[in-house]
Amino acid sequence: MRRHVIALAGAALCCTLVGCGIQMPADPEGTTERVEGGTVRVGVTANPPWVDVDGSGEPGGTEPALVSGFAEQLDAELDWSVGSEAQLMQALERGELDLVIGGFHDDTPWTEKAAVTRPYTESTTAEGTAKHVMIVRMGENRFLTTLETFLFEETGS
C-alpha cells in the first residue's frame, strides 16, 4: 500500500512539473532548444574509419553520418569544426561546441570535462573490445538523452 502511495505521489509530481513547462531532463545552457531548427556545432578529430577529415569542409566516416541523421531529426544544420581532442574539449567546455566526435571509447579520459553517451557500438582493437561513445557538454542532459535515444534507434545499442 505504501509503495502504491509513493508511486502515485511521484506520478502526480511529474504531471505537475510537465504542466508547468519544466523539461526533465534539463539543459542548463539550453542546447536542445537552441539546436532544434537551428545549428548543431560539432567538433571532429580525425580517427578513420569513425571520422575522416580530408580538408573538404565536411568530414566523412561512420560518426559524421550518424550525426547528420541526428541533425536531420532535429531539423538542424551542421557546423563542423576540425581540431585536436584538446582543442575541441576546450571549445566544448566554453560552450562553443555542442558535440565532439572522433571514435572515442567509453574509457576516454575526457569524462571529467564532458559527458559521454552510452556506448552505441563496439569494435575490436588490438587491446580487445572497444565501446564507442560521443561527447557532449557537461550538464546538458536533455541534449545527451536526445542523442542517446537517436543512437539507440539507429544502432540498436
DSSP file with accessible surface (Angstrom, degrees, kcal/mol):
  #  RESIDUE AA STRUCTURE BP1 BP2  ACC     N-H-->O    O-->H-N    N-H-->O    O-->H-N    TCO  KAPPA ALPHA  PHI   PSI    X-CA   Y-CA   Z-CA
    1    1 A M     >        0   0  182      0, 0.0     4,-2.0     0, 0.0     5,-0.2   0.000 360.0 360.0 360.0 -44.3    0.0    0.0    0.0
    2    2 A R  H  >  +     0   0  201      1,-0.2     4,-2.4     2,-0.2     5,-0.2   0.896 360.0  50.9 -62.7 -41.6    2.8    2.4    0.9
    3    3 A R  H  > S+     0   0  219      1,-0.2     4,-2.7     2,-0.2    -1,-0.2   0.887 108.2  53.6 -60.7 -39.1    4.6    1.8   -2.4
    4    4 A H  H  > S+     0   0  114      2,-0.2     4,-2.4     1,-0.2    -2,-0.2   0.924 109.2  47.4 -62.9 -43.4    1.4    2.5   -4.2
    5    5 A V  H  X S+     0   0   79     -4,-2.0     4,-2.5     2,-0.2    -2,-0.2   0.922 112.6  49.3 -65.2 -42.1    1.0    5.8   -2.5
    6    6 A I  H  X S+     0   0  103     -4,-2.4     4,-2.5     1,-0.2    -2,-0.2   0.924 111.0  49.9 -63.6 -43.2    4.6    6.8   -3.2
    7    7 A A  H  X S+     0   0   63     -4,-2.7     4,-2.4     1,-0.2    -2,-0.2   0.920 111.6  48.3 -62.1 -42.4    4.2    5.8   -6.9
    8    8 A L  H  X S+     0   0   98     -4,-2.4     4,-2.5     2,-0.2    -2,-0.2   0.909 110.9  50.8 -65.1 -39.6    1.1    7.9   -7.1
    9    9 A A  H  X S+     0   0   61     -4,-2.5     4,-2.3     2,-0.2    -2,-0.2   0.915 110.8  49.0 -64.5 -41.3    2.8   10.9   -5.5
   10   10 A G  H  X S+     0   0   35     -4,-2.5     4,-2.4     2,-0.2    -2,-0.2   0.920 111.3  49.2 -63.3 -43.0    5.7   10.6   -7.9
   11   11 A A  H  X S+     0   0   53     -4,-2.4     4,-2.4     1,-0.2    -2,-0.2   0.912 110.7  50.6 -63.7 -40.1    3.4   10.4  -10.9
   12   12 A A  H  X S+     0   0   53     -4,-2.5     4,-2.4     1,-0.2    -2,-0.2   0.914 109.5  50.8 -64.8 -40.5    1.5   13.5   -9.6
   13   13 A L  H  X S+     0   0  104     -4,-2.3     4,-2.6     2,-0.2    -2,-0.2   0.928 110.0  49.8 -62.3 -45.0    4.8   15.4   -9.2
   14   14 A C  H  X S+     0   0   78     -4,-2.4     4,-2.6     1,-0.2     5,-0.2   0.926 111.0  49.2 -60.1 -44.2    5.8   14.6  -12.7
   15   15 A C  H  X S+     0   0   92     -4,-2.4     4,-2.6     1,-0.2    -1,-0.2   0.904 111.0  50.5 -62.6 -39.6    2.5   15.7  -14.1
   16   16 A T  H  X S+     0   0   85     -4,-2.4     4,-1.4     2,-0.2    -2,-0.2   0.934 111.3  47.7 -63.4 -45.8    2.7   18.9  -12.2
   17   17 A L  H  <>S+     0   0   47     -4,-2.6     5,-2.4     2,-0.2    -2,-0.2   0.919 113.6  47.1 -63.0 -43.4    6.2   19.6  -13.5
   18   18 A V  H ><5S+     0   0  107     -4,-2.6     3,-1.8     1,-0.2    -1,-0.2   0.920 109.4  54.6 -64.0 -41.2    5.2   18.9  -17.1
   19   19 A G  H 3<5S+     0   0   69     -4,-2.6    -1,-0.2     1,-0.3    -2,-0.2   0.806 105.9  52.9 -62.1 -28.1    2.1   21.1  -16.6
   20   20 A C  T 3<5S-     0   0   93     -4,-1.4    -1,-0.3    -3,-0.2    -2,-0.2   0.407 121.0-108.9 -86.3  -0.5    4.4   23.9  -15.5
   21   21 A G  T < 5 +     0   0   57     -3,-1.8     2,-0.5     1,-0.3    -3,-0.2   0.641  66.5 151.1  84.5  12.6    6.5   23.5  -18.7
   22   22 A I      < -     0   0   80     -5,-2.4     2,-0.4    -6,-0.2    -1,-0.3  -0.679  37.0-143.7 -82.3 126.6    9.5   22.1  -16.8
   23   23 A Q        -     0   0  104     -2,-0.5   119,-0.1     4,-0.0     4,-0.1  -0.782  14.3-132.8 -91.6 131.4   11.6   19.8  -19.1
   24   24 A M  S    S+     0   0  135     -2,-0.4     2,-0.2     2,-0.1     3,-0.0  -0.997  92.5  31.3-126.9 127.2   13.1   16.7  -17.5
   25   25 A P  S    S-     0   0   50      0, 0.0     2,-0.2     0, 0.0    -1,-0.1   0.657  98.5-152.1 -70.2 168.9   16.0   16.1  -18.0
   26   26 A A        -     0   0   49     -2,-0.2   115,-1.0   113,-0.1   116,-0.8  -0.668  19.1-141.1-112.2 160.3   17.0   19.7  -18.4
   27   27 A D    >   -     0   0   21     -2,-0.2     3,-1.8   113,-0.2   113,-0.2  -0.934  10.6-163.3-115.6 101.9   19.7   21.6  -20.3
   28   28 A P  T 3  S+     0   0   97      0, 0.0    -1,-0.1     0, 0.0   112,-0.1   0.837  95.3  41.4 -55.5 -31.0   21.0   24.4  -18.1
   29   29 A E  T 3  S-     0   0  118     -3,-0.1   111,-0.1   110,-0.0   110,-0.0   0.364 113.1-119.2 -98.4   3.4   22.5   26.1  -21.2
   30   30 A G    <>  +     0   0   24     -3,-1.8     4,-2.3     3,-0.1     5,-0.2   0.766  56.4 154.1  71.6  29.0   19.5   25.4  -23.4
   31   31 A T  H  >  +     0   0    3      1,-0.2     4,-2.6     2,-0.2     5,-0.3   0.929  69.7  46.7 -58.3 -51.8   21.4   23.3  -26.0
   32   32 A T  H  > S+     0   0    1      1,-0.2     4,-2.2     2,-0.2    -1,-0.2   0.937 113.9  47.7 -60.4 -46.3   18.4   21.2  -27.2
   33   33 A E  H  4 S+     0   0  154      1,-0.2    -1,-0.2     2,-0.2    -2,-0.2   0.897 114.3  47.9 -61.2 -38.9   16.1   24.2  -27.6
   34   34 A R  H  < S+     0   0   98     -4,-2.3     5,-0.4     1,-0.2    -1,-0.2   0.890 114.3  44.2 -70.9 -38.7   18.8   26.2  -29.5
   35   35 A V  H >< S+     0   0    0     -4,-2.6     3,-2.6    -5,-0.2     2,-0.4   0.802  86.4  97.9 -82.0 -26.7   19.7   23.4  -31.9
   36   36 A E  T 3< S-     0   0   92     -4,-2.2    39,-0.2     1,-0.3    40,-0.1  -0.467 111.8  -4.0 -63.5 116.0   16.2   22.3  -32.8
   37   37 A G  T 3  S+     0   0   52     37,-2.3    -1,-0.3    -2,-0.4    39,-0.2   0.549 135.7  69.3  75.8   7.3   15.5   24.1  -36.0
   38   38 A G  S <  S-     0   0   24     -3,-2.6    39,-3.0    36,-0.2     2,-0.4   0.138  95.3 -52.9-121.7-122.9   18.9   25.8  -35.7
   39   39 A T  E     -a   77   0A  56     -5,-0.4     2,-0.6    37,-0.3    39,-0.2  -0.993  28.7-148.3-135.8 133.2   22.5   24.6  -35.8
   40   40 A V  E     -a   78   0A   0     37,-2.9    39,-2.4    -2,-0.4     2,-0.7  -0.897  19.3-146.5 -96.5 123.0   24.4   21.8  -34.1
   41   41 A R  E     -a   79   0A  55     -2,-0.6    57,-3.1    37,-0.2    58,-1.6  -0.829  21.5-171.2 -94.5 113.4   28.1   22.8  -33.6
   42   42 A V  E     -ab  80  99A   0     37,-2.6    39,-2.6    -2,-0.7     2,-0.4  -0.924  15.1-152.8-116.7 124.3   30.1   19.6  -34.0
   43   43 A G  E     -ab  81 100A   0     56,-3.1    58,-2.7    -2,-0.5     2,-0.4  -0.767  18.2-168.1 -90.1 135.4   33.8   19.2  -33.2
   44   44 A V  E     -ab  82 101A   0     37,-3.2    39,-2.0    -2,-0.4     2,-0.4  -0.979  13.0-171.9-128.5 139.2   35.6   16.5  -35.2
   45   45 A T        -     0   0   20     56,-1.6    39,-0.1    -2,-0.4     2,-0.1  -0.990  38.6-101.3-126.4 136.5   39.0   15.0  -34.7
   46   46 A A        +     0   0   62     -2,-0.4     6,-0.2    37,-0.2    56,-0.0  -0.344  56.5 142.4 -63.0 133.3   40.4   12.5  -37.3
   47   47 A N  B >>  -E   51   0B  64      4,-2.8     3,-1.4    -2,-0.1     4,-1.3  -0.369  49.1-118.0-166.8  73.4   40.2    8.9  -36.4
   48   48 A P  T 34 S+     0   0   82      0, 0.0     4,-0.1     0, 0.0    13,-0.1  -0.275  89.6  19.0 -60.8 145.3   39.3    6.7  -39.5
   49   49 A P  T 34 S+     0   0   81      0, 0.0    13,-1.9     0, 0.0     3,-0.2  -0.979 130.2  48.6 -88.5   2.6   37.0    5.0  -40.1
   50   50 A W  T <4 S+     0   0   39     -3,-1.4    13,-2.2     1,-0.3     2,-0.4   0.928 130.6   8.1 -68.9 -45.1   35.0    6.7  -37.4
   51   51 A V  B  <  -E   47   0B   0     -4,-1.3    -4,-2.8    12,-0.2     2,-0.5  -0.963  67.4-169.4-140.5 121.4   35.9   10.2  -38.6
   52   52 A D  B     -F   60   0C  67      8,-3.4     8,-2.5    -2,-0.4     2,-0.5  -0.945   3.1-169.4-108.8 129.8   37.7   11.0  -41.8
   53   53 A V        +     0   0   51     -2,-0.5    -7,-0.0     6,-0.2    -2,-0.0  -0.969  17.0 162.1-121.6 114.1   38.9   14.6  -42.3
   54   54 A D        -     0   0  124     -2,-0.5    -1,-0.1     4,-0.2    -2,-0.0   0.321  59.3-104.9-115.0   5.5   40.2   15.4  -45.8
   55   55 A G  S    S+     0   0   72      1,-0.0    -2,-0.0     2,-0.0     0, 0.0   0.473  89.0 116.2  87.7   1.4   40.0   19.2  -45.8
   56   56 A S  S    S-     0   0   85      2,-0.2    -1,-0.0     1,-0.1    -3,-0.0   0.544  88.0-109.5 -81.4  -6.2   36.9   19.5  -48.0
   57   57 A G  S    S+     0   0   60      1,-0.0    23,-0.2     0, 0.0    -1,-0.1  -0.108  97.6  71.7 107.0 -38.1   34.9   21.1  -45.2
   58   58 A E  S    S-     0   0  119     21,-0.0    -4,-0.2    -4,-0.0    -2,-0.2  -0.958  77.9-134.8-116.5 122.2   32.6   18.2  -44.4
   59   59 A P        -     0   0   10      0, 0.0     2,-0.2     0, 0.0    -6,-0.2  -0.281  16.6-151.0 -71.4 159.1   34.0   15.1  -42.6
   60   60 A G  B     +F   52   0C  32     -8,-2.5    -8,-3.4     4,-0.1     2,-0.2  -0.658  41.3  78.6-117.6 178.3   33.2   11.6  -43.6
   61   61 A G  S  > S-     0   0   30    -10,-0.2     4,-1.6    -2,-0.2   -11,-0.2  -0.523  88.1 -53.3 113.6 178.6   33.0    8.3  -41.8
   62   62 A T  H  > S+     0   0   63    -13,-1.9     4,-1.8     1,-0.2   -12,-0.2   0.912 127.9  45.5 -60.5 -49.4   30.7    6.4  -39.5
   63   63 A E  H  > S+     0   0    0    -13,-2.2     4,-2.9     2,-0.2     5,-0.2   0.915 109.2  52.0 -72.3 -42.0   30.2    9.1  -36.9
   64   64 A P  H  > S+     0   0    4      0, 0.0     4,-2.4     0, 0.0    -1,-0.2   0.900 109.6  53.1 -59.4 -34.4   29.6   12.1  -39.2
   65   65 A A  H  X S+     0   0   65     -4,-1.6     4,-1.8     2,-0.2    -2,-0.2   0.927 111.0  45.6 -64.4 -43.3   26.9   10.0  -41.0
   66   66 A L  H  X S+     0   0   24     -4,-1.8     4,-2.2     2,-0.2    -1,-0.2   0.935 112.7  50.0 -63.7 -45.1   25.2    9.3  -37.7
   67   67 A V  H  X S+     0   0    1     -4,-2.9     4,-2.8     1,-0.2     5,-0.2   0.877 106.7  55.9 -63.9 -35.4   25.4   13.0  -36.6
   68   68 A S  H  X S+     0   0   40     -4,-2.4     4,-2.2    -5,-0.2    -1,-0.2   0.921 108.7  47.4 -62.3 -41.5   24.0   14.1  -40.0
   69   69 A G  H  X S+     0   0   25     -4,-1.8     4,-2.1     2,-0.2    -2,-0.2   0.885 110.9  51.8 -64.7 -39.5   21.0   11.8  -39.3
   70   70 A F  H  X S+     0   0    1     -4,-2.2     4,-1.6     2,-0.2    -2,-0.2   0.935 109.8  48.6 -62.2 -46.2   20.7   13.3  -35.8
   71   71 A A  H  <>S+     0   0    3     -4,-2.8     5,-3.0     1,-0.2     4,-0.3   0.898 108.9  53.9 -62.2 -39.8   20.7   16.8  -37.1
   72   72 A E  H ><5S+     0   0  160     -4,-2.2     3,-1.4     1,-0.2    -1,-0.2   0.913 105.9  52.7 -60.6 -42.3   18.1   15.9  -39.7
   73   73 A Q  H 3<5S+     0   0   96     -4,-2.1    -1,-0.2     1,-0.3    -2,-0.2   0.855 112.5  45.4 -61.3 -34.1   15.8   14.6  -36.9
   74   74 A L  T 3<5S-     0   0   13     -4,-1.6   -37,-2.3    -5,-0.1    -1,-0.3   0.403 111.6-121.5 -87.3   0.9   16.3   17.9  -35.1
   75   75 A D  T < 5 +     0   0  130     -3,-1.4     2,-0.3    -4,-0.3    -3,-0.2   0.918  68.3 141.8  55.2  44.1   15.6   19.9  -38.3
   76   76 A A      < -     0   0   12     -5,-3.0   -37,-0.3   -39,-0.2    -1,-0.2  -0.843  52.1-128.8-119.1 154.1   19.1   21.4  -37.7
   77   77 A E  E     -a   39   0A 141    -39,-3.0   -37,-2.9    -2,-0.3     2,-0.4  -0.504  28.1-122.9 -86.9 165.7   22.0   22.4  -39.8
   78   78 A L  E     -a   40   0A  42    -39,-0.2     2,-0.5    -2,-0.2   -37,-0.2  -0.935  17.3-168.1-115.8 136.9   25.6   21.2  -39.0
   79   79 A D  E     -a   41   0A  82    -39,-2.4   -37,-2.6    -2,-0.4     2,-0.3  -0.963  18.4-156.6-121.5 106.8   28.6   23.4  -38.3
   80   80 A W  E     -a   42   0A  34     -2,-0.5     2,-0.4   -39,-0.2   -37,-0.2  -0.689  10.9-172.6 -89.4 137.8   31.7   21.3  -38.4
   81   81 A S  E     -a   43   0A  45    -39,-2.6   -37,-3.2    -2,-0.3     2,-0.4  -0.995  10.7-152.4-128.5 125.8   35.0   22.3  -36.6
   82   82 A V  E     +a   44   0A  92     -2,-0.4     2,-0.3   -39,-0.2   -37,-0.2  -0.790  36.4 118.6 -98.5 137.9   38.1   20.3  -37.0
   83   83 A G        -     0   0   14    -39,-2.0   -37,-0.2    -2,-0.4     2,-0.1  -0.982  60.3 -65.9-173.7-178.1   40.8   20.2  -34.3
   84   84 A S     >  -     0   0   52     -2,-0.3     4,-2.6   -39,-0.1     5,-0.2  -0.380  52.8-105.0 -77.8 164.6   42.8   18.1  -31.8
   85   85 A E  H  > S+     0   0   76      1,-0.2     4,-2.6     2,-0.2     5,-0.2   0.929 122.1  49.7 -55.7 -47.2   41.0   16.4  -28.9
   86   86 A A  H  > S+     0   0   46      1,-0.2     4,-2.1     2,-0.2    -1,-0.2   0.924 111.3  48.1 -61.6 -44.4   42.4   19.0  -26.5
   87   87 A Q  H  > S+     0   0  111      1,-0.2     4,-2.1     2,-0.2    -1,-0.2   0.924 113.9  47.2 -60.9 -44.8   41.3   22.0  -28.7
   88   88 A L  H  X S+     0   0    7     -4,-2.6     4,-2.5     1,-0.2    -2,-0.2   0.892 110.2  51.4 -67.7 -38.7   37.8   20.5  -29.1
   89   89 A M  H  X S+     0   0    2     -4,-2.6     4,-2.6    -5,-0.2    -1,-0.2   0.896 109.6  50.6 -66.9 -37.1   37.3   19.7  -25.4
   90   90 A Q  H  X S+     0   0  102     -4,-2.1     4,-1.9    -5,-0.2    -1,-0.2   0.925 111.7  47.8 -64.4 -43.2   38.3   23.3  -24.5
   91   91 A A  H  <>S+     0   0   12     -4,-2.1     5,-2.7     2,-0.2     6,-0.8   0.891 111.0  51.7 -64.7 -38.0   35.8   24.7  -27.0
   92   92 A L  H ><5S+     0   0    2     -4,-2.5     3,-1.5     4,-0.2    -2,-0.2   0.944 109.0  50.0 -63.0 -46.2   33.1   22.3  -25.7
   93   93 A E  H 3<5S+     0   0   89     -4,-2.6    -1,-0.2     1,-0.3    -2,-0.2   0.859 109.2  51.9 -60.7 -36.6   33.7   23.5  -22.1
   94   94 A R  T 3<5S-     0   0  141     -4,-1.9    -1,-0.3    -5,-0.2    -2,-0.2   0.508 118.5-112.9 -77.9  -6.0   33.5   27.1  -23.3
   95   95 A G  T < 5S+     0   0   12     -3,-1.5    -3,-0.2    -4,-0.4    -2,-0.1   0.632  85.5 120.2  83.6  15.6   30.1   26.3  -24.9
   96   96 A E  S   <S+     0   0   95     -5,-2.7     2,-0.3    -6,-0.2    -4,-0.2   0.626  74.5  40.5 -86.0 -16.0   31.4   26.9  -28.4
   97   97 A L        -     0   0    5     -6,-0.8   -55,-0.2    -5,-0.2    -2,-0.1  -0.939  57.6-163.2-127.9 155.6   30.6   23.3  -29.5
   98   98 A D  S    S+     0   0    2    -57,-3.1    39,-0.8     1,-0.3     2,-0.3   0.657  78.5  16.2-104.4 -26.7   27.6   21.1  -28.7
   99   99 A L  E     -bC  42 136A   0    -58,-1.6   -56,-3.1    37,-0.2     2,-0.4  -0.994  58.9-157.4-152.0 143.3   29.1   17.7  -29.6
  100  100 A V  E     -bC  43 135A   0     35,-2.9    35,-2.3    -2,-0.3     2,-0.3  -0.997  14.6-179.5-128.9 132.8   32.5   16.2  -30.2
  101  101 A I  E     +b   44   0A   0    -58,-2.7   -56,-1.6    -2,-0.4    33,-0.1  -0.930  25.6 131.8-129.3 154.2   33.2   13.0  -32.3
  102  102 A G  S    S-     0   0    1     -2,-0.3   -51,-0.1    31,-0.3   -52,-0.1   0.260  86.0 -73.3 171.4  33.2   36.3   11.2  -33.1
  103  103 A G  S    S-     0   0    2      1,-0.2    31,-0.1   -53,-0.2    -2,-0.1   0.833  72.1-178.9  68.5  31.0   35.9    7.4  -32.5
  104  104 A F        -     0   0    9     29,-0.5    29,-2.3     1,-0.1     2,-0.2  -0.331  17.5-138.0 -66.9 147.8   36.1    7.9  -28.7
  105  105 A H  B >   -G  132   0D  56     27,-0.2     3,-1.8     1,-0.1    27,-0.2  -0.664  25.6-108.0-101.8 161.5   35.9    4.9  -26.4
  106  106 A D  T 3  S+     0   0   71     25,-2.3    26,-0.1     1,-0.3    -1,-0.1   0.662 117.7  61.2 -66.2 -12.7   33.9    4.7  -23.2
  107  107 A D  T 3  S+     0   0  123     24,-0.2    -1,-0.3     3,-0.0     4,-0.0   0.161  76.2 147.6 -97.7  22.3   37.2    4.8  -21.2
  108  108 A T    X   -     0   0   10     -3,-1.8     3,-0.9     1,-0.2     8,-0.0  -0.208  53.3-134.0 -56.2 141.8   38.0    8.2  -22.6
  109  109 A P  G >  S+     0   0  107      0, 0.0     3,-0.7     0, 0.0    -1,-0.2   0.557  94.0  81.1 -75.0  -3.4   40.0   10.5  -20.2
  110  110 A W  G >>  +     0   0   48      1,-0.2     3,-1.9     2,-0.1     4,-1.4   0.450  57.6 100.9 -84.2   3.1   37.7   13.4  -21.1
  111  111 A T  G <4 S+     0   0   71     -3,-0.9    -1,-0.2     1,-0.3     5,-0.1   0.690  76.0  59.3 -66.4 -15.5   34.9   12.3  -18.7
  112  112 A E  G <4 S+     0   0  175     -3,-0.7    -1,-0.3     1,-0.2    -2,-0.1   0.681 115.4  34.2 -82.1 -16.1   35.9   14.8  -16.1
  113  113 A K  T <4 S+     0   0   98     -3,-1.9    25,-0.5     1,-0.2     2,-0.3   0.531 126.7  17.3-113.1 -10.9   35.4   17.7  -18.5
  114  114 A A  E  < S-D  137   0A   2     -4,-1.4     2,-0.4    23,-0.2    23,-0.2  -0.949  74.4-103.6-154.6 169.0   32.4   16.4  -20.6
  115  115 A A  E     -D  136   0A  16     21,-2.4    21,-2.9    -2,-0.3     2,-0.4  -0.801  30.7-151.6-100.9 143.6   29.6   14.0  -20.6
  116  116 A V  E     -D  135   0A  39     -2,-0.4    19,-0.2    19,-0.2     2,-0.0  -0.877  14.7-119.5-115.0 148.4   29.7   10.8  -22.8
  117  117 A T        -     0   0    4     17,-2.4     3,-0.1    -2,-0.4    28,-0.1  -0.286  41.8 -88.9 -70.3 166.1   26.8    8.9  -24.3
  118  118 A R        -     0   0  136      1,-0.1    16,-0.2    15,-0.1    -1,-0.1  -0.436  66.0 -78.9 -64.7 152.9   26.2    5.3  -23.5
  119  119 A P        -     0   0   48      0, 0.0    14,-0.2     0, 0.0    -1,-0.1  -0.333  46.3-173.0 -56.8 134.5   28.2    3.1  -25.9
  120  120 A Y        -     0   0    4     12,-2.4    37,-0.3     1,-0.3     2,-0.3   0.564  64.7  -0.7-107.6 -13.6   26.4    2.9  -29.2
  121  121 A T  E     -H  132   0D  43     11,-0.7    11,-2.9    35,-0.1     2,-0.3  -0.971  63.7-131.6-162.9 169.4   28.6    0.3  -30.9
  122  122 A E  E     -H  131   0D 114     -2,-0.3     2,-0.3     9,-0.2     9,-0.2  -0.917  15.9-174.2-128.3 154.6   31.6   -1.9  -30.3
  123  123 A S  E     -H  130   0D  28      7,-2.3     7,-3.4    -2,-0.3     2,-0.5  -0.950  28.0-112.0-141.1 162.6   34.7   -2.6  -32.3
  124  124 A T  E     +H  129   0D 126     -2,-0.3     2,-0.2     5,-0.2     5,-0.2  -0.847  38.2 174.5 -99.4 129.0   37.6   -5.0  -32.0
  125  125 A T  E >   -H  128   0D  42      3,-4.0     3,-1.2    -2,-0.5     0, 0.0  -0.713  50.2 -94.1-121.1 177.3   41.0   -3.4  -31.3
  126  126 A A  T 3  S+     0   0  105      1,-0.3     3,-0.1    -2,-0.2    -2,-0.0   0.811 128.3  49.5 -61.8 -27.9   44.5   -4.8  -30.5
  127  127 A E  T 3  S-     0   0  173      1,-0.2     2,-0.4     0, 0.0    -1,-0.3   0.520 123.9 -98.0 -87.6 -10.2   43.6   -4.4  -26.8
  128  128 A G  E <  S- H   0 125D  31     -3,-1.2    -3,-4.0     2,-0.0     2,-0.4  -0.972  76.5   0.0 132.3-143.1   40.2   -6.2  -27.1
  129  129 A T  E     - H   0 124D  95     -2,-0.4     2,-0.4    -5,-0.2    -5,-0.2  -0.711  58.6-159.6 -90.9 131.8   36.7   -4.8  -27.5
  130  130 A A  E     - H   0 123D   6     -7,-3.4    -7,-2.3    -2,-0.4     2,-0.5  -0.924   6.6-148.6-110.9 134.3   36.2   -1.0  -27.6
  131  131 A K  E     - H   0 122D  86     -2,-0.4   -25,-2.3    -9,-0.2     2,-0.3  -0.911  20.5-137.9-103.0 124.3   32.8    0.6  -26.8
  132  132 A H  E     +GH 105 121D   0    -11,-2.9   -12,-2.4    -2,-0.5   -11,-0.7  -0.629  26.1 171.5 -93.0 140.9   32.3    3.8  -28.8
  133  133 A V        -     0   0    0    -29,-2.3   -29,-0.5    -2,-0.3   -31,-0.3  -0.879  24.7-134.1-136.0 164.8   30.8    7.0  -27.4
  134  134 A M        -     0   0    0     -2,-0.3   -17,-2.4   -16,-0.2     2,-0.4  -0.828  24.6-129.1-116.0 161.7   30.2   10.6  -28.4
  135  135 A I  E     +CD 100 116A   0    -35,-2.3   -35,-2.9    -2,-0.3     2,-0.3  -0.932  24.9 176.1-122.2 133.1   30.9   13.5  -26.2
  136  136 A V  E     -CD  99 115A   0    -21,-2.9   -21,-2.4    -2,-0.4   -37,-0.2  -0.804  43.7 -71.6-126.2 171.5   28.6   16.5  -25.2
  137  137 A R  E >   - D   0 114A  53    -39,-0.8     3,-1.7    -2,-0.3   -23,-0.2  -0.350  60.2 -98.7 -65.3 137.1   28.9   19.5  -22.9
  138  138 A M  T 3  S+     0   0   96    -25,-0.5    -1,-0.1     1,-0.2     3,-0.0  -0.294 105.1  16.6 -57.2 132.9   28.7   18.6  -19.2
  139  139 A G  T 3  S+     0   0   25      1,-0.1     2,-2.2    -3,-0.1     3,-0.3   0.199  84.4 117.8  91.1 -14.9   25.2   19.2  -17.7
  140  140 A E    <>  +     0   0    3     -3,-1.7     4,-2.4     1,-0.2  -113,-0.2  -0.453  33.6 158.7 -84.5  69.8   23.3   19.3  -21.0
  141  141 A N  H  >  +     0   0   77     -2,-2.2     4,-2.5  -115,-1.0  -114,-0.2   0.802  64.7  53.4 -71.5 -33.1   21.3   16.2  -20.0
  142  142 A R  H  > S+     0   0   54   -116,-0.8     4,-2.5    -3,-0.3    -1,-0.2   0.935 112.3  46.1 -66.3 -43.7   18.3   16.7  -22.3
  143  143 A F  H  > S+     0   0    1      2,-0.2     4,-2.5     1,-0.2    -2,-0.2   0.932 113.1  50.2 -62.5 -44.7   20.6   17.0  -25.3
  144  144 A L  H  X S+     0   0   21     -4,-2.4     4,-2.8     1,-0.2    -2,-0.2   0.934 112.1  47.1 -59.2 -46.0   22.6   14.0  -24.1
  145  145 A T  H  X S+     0   0   55     -4,-2.5     4,-2.5     2,-0.2    -1,-0.2   0.904 111.0  51.6 -65.1 -39.6   19.4   11.9  -23.7
  146  146 A T  H  X S+     0   0   30     -4,-2.5     4,-2.2     2,-0.2    -1,-0.2   0.927 112.8  45.7 -62.7 -43.9   18.0   13.0  -27.1
  147  147 A L  H  X S+     0   0    1     -4,-2.5     4,-2.8     2,-0.2    -2,-0.2   0.929 112.3  50.5 -65.2 -44.8   21.3   12.0  -28.7
  148  148 A E  H  X S+     0   0   24     -4,-2.8     4,-2.5     1,-0.2    -2,-0.2   0.899 109.7  51.0 -61.5 -40.5   21.4    8.6  -26.9
  149  149 A T  H  X S+     0   0   60     -4,-2.5     4,-2.4     2,-0.2    -1,-0.2   0.934 111.6  47.7 -62.2 -45.2   17.8    7.9  -27.9
  150  150 A F  H  X S+     0   0    6     -4,-2.2     4,-2.3     2,-0.2    -2,-0.2   0.938 111.9  49.3 -60.3 -48.0   18.7    8.6  -31.6
  151  151 A L  H  X S+     0   0    4     -4,-2.8     4,-2.8     1,-0.2     6,-0.5   0.901 111.0  50.3 -60.7 -39.8   21.8    6.5  -31.4
  152  152 A F  H  X S+     0   0  111     -4,-2.5     4,-2.6     1,-0.2    -1,-0.2   0.927 111.1  48.5 -63.8 -43.8   19.9    3.6  -29.9
  153  153 A E  H  < S+     0   0  122     -4,-2.4    -1,-0.2     1,-0.2    -2,-0.2   0.863 118.0  41.5 -64.1 -35.1   17.2    3.8  -32.6
  154  154 A E  H  < S+     0   0  116     -4,-2.3    -2,-0.2    -5,-0.2    -1,-0.2   0.840 131.7  20.0 -81.4 -36.3   19.9    3.9  -35.3
  155  155 A T  H  < S-     0   0   51     -4,-2.8    -3,-0.2    -5,-0.2    -2,-0.2   0.581  89.2-129.9-113.3 -16.4   22.2    1.3  -34.0
  156  156 A G     <        0   0   54     -4,-2.6    -4,-0.2    -5,-0.4    -3,-0.1   0.616 360.0 360.0  75.8  10.0   20.2   -0.8  -31.5
  157  157 A S              0   0   72     -6,-0.5    -1,-0.2   -37,-0.3    -2,-0.2  -0.791 360.0 360.0-108.8 360.0   22.9   -0.5  -28.8
